[in-house]
Structure formats: C-alpha cells, structure tokens
C-alpha cells in the first residue's frame, strides 16, 4: 500500500490555539511522545517568532532522531536564517516556508502583484535551497486562489528547489469534492508535479478538516498535516488520530497506510490535553471518553454477543487498556516503576524515590490509583520544580457571620522569606487570588480559569488551568491537588513563576 506521511503540527499550529502556552520542557515532552507515536515530521515551531520558540525548536531538533524536525518561516530571509540555525543540528533538517497567494491576501495583506509574489517565493526557495536538504513550500490560502495562478506559482517554486508542495485550506472554507478537484487540477496542469510530494493542511471552521484531508489523499496527496485532538487556531486543525484510524480501518477503501504506532495515540492525546489545558470532549472520535462506551440496551446486547456489531474500532488499537494493573497503598516500588514505564512516562532515577513517596501519600488518601492519577502525579512533580520563586506553604479559607470568604496564605518567597497575607473576595477562589496578589506585590490579570477532575469519584484529583498576565507577560499555569482550592493556588503561582522566569530571560537577552 502507498505510504502517507504524517506531518504533525501540534507544537506549531496547535500551540496557536487561544489560551495555549507551552513552556520549553512541555514542548520537549510532547516531541518525545510524537517520536514514540512514529510521526514522519514534527513541526516544532516558528524559530523567528521569539527567542523561546527558537530555543525549543533547536532542542527538539537536537533530541529527536527518528523523524524529521521542521520549523515554519515566512518568505523572508531572516526567518529562513533563524530556521537554519535552529534546525541544522537535526537528523533531517527541513524548512517549511510559506507565502499567501489568494487575491484577498495579495491585495490587503501583502500589497503585492501576482508577479511580485512569484518572484518573492522563488527567490526565498532558492535562498533556502543553499542550506536545507528538504524544502516544503506552502501557498497560504491556496483554496481561495485562482487555479491557473496557483498552478503557475507551484511550477515556479518546484523549479526553484521545493520538494514538498503544501496546499492549505487556511480558513476552513472548501468542501471535500472541491478540495479533491484542486489536487486533480495541479496534477494535470503543473508540468513538474511528479518531482514533488503533495501535502494537505486543513482547518476545521466548517467541520470538514478531516473529510477534506482524506479527499486530498484520494486525489494524490502523500502527506497530511494535522494535530493531536484537532487543536489549532479558531476551530482547530484536522485531527491526527481521526485521519490515522480512518486510513487504518478503511484501508480496503483508501488503499493507503501510515507508519504510525497506533497504540500510542491514546497516550499522546492525553499528554497533549493535560499540557495544553484543552479538554478532550467525551464524544470526541477515537480518543473521547465515550468513544467505546455503550449505554443503549440494544447496543450493549449486540456488543456482548459480538463486538463488531457496534464497535468498528477496538479500544486496544489506539492504546486504551481494557484491563490494567491496579495500584494502591500496598503496591511496591517495582510495580510503580513498571506502570510508569508502561505509560511511557519519562522519569529519571533521581526522581523516582520522591515520586514513590508522593504516590504512597496520595494512595493513602485514595481508594484506588488510576493511570490518570499516575500521569497527574508525574506532571505535579514537574510543575513543582518550576516553582522556584514562590512556593505555596499553607492555605486557610474562612467565612465570617455574613458568609464573606477570607483567605490566609503563607508562601516562601523569592529569597526563601516567609510571606503571609489575608484577603477577601466574593467567593473562595476570588479571596484566594486576591490574597496571592497581595503576597507577590504585583498586579496579576487573570484571563482564564478552568478546572476538571482527574479520574472519577469523591477522591478524584482536581486539575486547574489558568492563564494570567503578569509583568507584561502572558503565560499559563497548572495545579493538581485533591483540594480544588489548593490546586487553584498552585496553578496561579505556577503561572506567576513562569512569568518571572520569562521576564528574567528577556532582561538577560536585552542586556546581553
């Protein structure tokens, strides 16, 4: 069967989702998991966008060896230079360079003629070809571009040295039949089209990103750009897990396959969800909590007699465990370490002892430790290492005779000094955050606050995600605890600590 390459852009286009702000270590952790998933290409970021993005792309390119790592660049020489410096340490450095081609973009954004756009695109591909062994060129807003002009510019960049041509549906506008016709047209009207691979990149504004991507595959695309859980700008991107499983389950129809390790899908989806703070809906195809649940009596009866009556995908195919080892307060360190390894959680030997102590402490308070709890435990350990400026010591919440909540909080500060403050608010969380703001002596703008449970039951862990603006820097934070208020405080401080760290790096760069 023909191989379809999977180009994962979770760390670039996915991170552009509103409210998502991954730090250096989180990006690296996702990249390692994408390597286990066996994607062909990881788009690690946009190196010219910021110092942080440059550093992340460079470290991922240096670390990941079993798949190609790429970075995005505009058709600008300085962008291409930054991308090369970040990616040259990679196993197979490749550049993803783009320029808009549609009339609306040419007129209002670029303010360039058709000829000027072609000239710019060709010049930048030629410039990049002096360094990069693989160049992917994208026609931004290709699906609203005149087809004869699209064919003309595609031929020009192929002659200039592009080896992959990406035809994105940038605004999620096109329909599957129309999108397939675009690929057919290019194959019939671009003389050098057989010298390159064709790629698809679809957004989900009209809910057709996956259908459009599969239509492109049917009409000659050999690479699909997608993200885990379909995250991305606006309504998101084509969902990697849906495309991969559709090609697998319906290989009789598509006659295509990927090299993905499908058993890593559940694990990768869960990791991306936890680190981005974007919850996977229960009814999400392939990775949703209800994707393999059957409540209807008729369905239950059918599944009990023969699974294939109502279940076309087995949960085991994508890594969901039908029966897993149950850990509890009587479990030993060997079982604990084994389960962490089975879950693909990377934990250094020096951290195992501390983690096992934390596990025992939590297991004493919970009836049963689930896999989600273990993942949360490792995440909590990593979050605690980020809290190097302010650390939560104690919280007390009180209500007076008029039921007005007040919070008393003790922190250890930047120089290990003890800070204690009391404050009030309309509710317990507001009282908590008003008091924390007094502790750190700086205005903190809370832009987003979300909470969800990890697992089920009364003893479930609370996972809180916040987005704040502090010292002119917008950042996110997470907190985990059995008490939702403790988790809320940890998330707030995690975000503040990140902002301080980013501000220090920014200052050091300026002074340097």
C-alpha positions, 0 to 999 in steps of 0.5 A: 500500500502507498505510504502517507506521511504524517506531518504533525503540527501540534507544537506549531499550529496547535500551540496557536490555539487561544489560551495555549502556552507551552513552556520549553520542557512541555514542548520537549515532552510532547516531541518525545511522545510524537517520536514514540507515536512514529510521526514522519515530521514534527513541526516544532515551531516558528524559530523567528517568532521569539527567542523561546520558540527558537530555543525549543525548536533547536532542542527538539531538533537536537533530541529527536532522531527518528523523524524529521524536525521542521520549523515554519518561516515566512518568505523572508530571509531572516526567518529562513536564517533563524530556521537554519540555525535552529534546525541544522543540528537535526537528523533531517533538517527541513524548512517549511516556508510559506507565502499567501497567494489568494487575491484577498491576501495579495491585495490587503495583506501583502500589497503585492502583484501576482508577479511580485509574489512569484518572484518573492517565493522563488527567490526565498526557495532558492535562498533556502535551497543553499542550506536545507536538504528538504524544502516544503513550500506552502501557498497560504490560502491556496483554496481561495486562489485562482487555479491557473495562478496557483498552478503557475506559482507551484511550477515556479517554486518546484523549479526553484528547489521545493520538494514538498508542495503544501496546499492549505485550506487556511480558513476552513472554507472548501468542501471535500469534492472541491478540495479533491478537484484542486489536487486533480487540477495541479496534477494535470496542469503543473508540468513538474508535479511528479518531482514533488510530494503533495501535502494537505493542511486543513482547518476545521471552521466548517467541520470538514478538516478531516473529510477534506484531508482524506479527499486530498489523499484520494486525489494524490496527496502523500502527506497530511498535516494535522494535530493531536485532538484537532487543536489549532487556531479558531476551530482547530486543525484536522485531527491526527488520530481521526485521519490515522484510524480512518486510513487504518480501518478503511484501508480496503477503501483508501488503499493507503497506510501510515507508519504510525504506532497506533497504540500510542495515540491514546497516550499522546492525546492525553499528554497533549490535553493535560499540557495544553489545558484543552479538554478532550470532549467525551464524544470526541472520535477515537480518543473521547471518553465515550468513544467505546462506551455503550449505554443503549440496551440494544447496543450493549446486547449486540456488543456482548454477543459480538463486538463488531456489531457496534464497535468498528474500532477496538479500544486496544488499537489506539492504546486504551487498556481494557484491563490494567494493573491496579495500584494502591497503598500496598503496591511496591516500588517495582510495580510503580516503576513498571506502570510508569514505564508502561505509560511511557512516562519519562522519569529519571532515577533521581526522581523516582524515590520522591515520586514513590513517596508522593504516590504512597501519600496520595494512595493513602488518601485514595481508594484506588490509583488510576493511570490518570492519577499516575500521569497527574502525579508525574506532571505535579512533580514537574510543575513543582520544580518550576516553582522556584520563586514562590512556593505555596506553604499553607492555605486557610479559607474562612467565612465570617457571620455574613458568609464573606470568604477570607483567605490566609496564605503563607508562601516562601518567597523569592529569597526563601522569606516567609510571606503571609497575607489575608484577603477577601473576595466574593467567593473562595477562589476570588479571596484566594487570588486576591490574597496571592496578589497581595503576597507577590506585590504585583498586579496579576490579570487573570484571563482564564480559569478552568478546572476538571477532575482527574479520574472519577469519584469523591477522591478524584484529583482536581486539575486547574488551568489558568492563564494570567498576565503578569509583568507584561507577560502572558503565560499559563499555569497548572495545579493538581491537588485533591483540594480544588482550592489548593490546586487553584493556588498552585496553578496561579503561582505556577503561572506567576513563576513562569512569568518571572522566569520569562521576564528574567530571560528577556532582561538577560537577552536585552542586556546581553 
